[in-house]
């Protein structure tokens, strides 16, 4: 199973990385490693995430929680597409 990223997910990664590096470069490296390891698990266990009930196809669109981060992804026939990524506090601020 291939792992691909939407343009929005790439922007999310860039934004998250820049924010963390500014605050704590050592933590940025640790968090990046945790995210990558979590994403690699999707290649073997694509249904590990929780179904997103309000999605147009909850069986295929899921959320994976990696530490304090949420990764929303789409399960395709032969690929997984990471759609978005965010830190839990980003949701709290917008609620």
JOFENWO-V921337 format. One record per backbone hydrogen bond with DSSP energy under -0.5 kcal/mol. CO is the residue of the C=O (numbers start at 1). NH is the residue of the N-H. If there is no record, write none. Layout:
co=<CO,CO>
nh=<NH,NH>
This chain:
co=<2,2,4,6,7,8,9,10,11,12,13,14,15,16,17,18,19,20,24,25,26,27,28,29,30,31,32,33,34,35,36,37,38,39,39,40,40,41,41,45,50,51,52,55,57,57,60,60,61,62,63,64,64,65,66,68,69,70,70,71,72,72,73,74,74,78,79,80,80,81,81,82,84,86,87,87,88,88,89,90,91,92>
nh=<4,80,82,10,11,12,13,14,15,16,17,18,19,20,21,22,23,24,28,29,30,31,32,33,34,35,36,37,38,39,40,41,42,42,43,43,44,44,45,48,63,53,55,58,60,61,62,75,52,73,50,66,71,67,69,88,66,72,86,64,83,84,62,76,81,2,76,4,82,74,83,6,72,70,90,91,91,92,93,94,95,95>
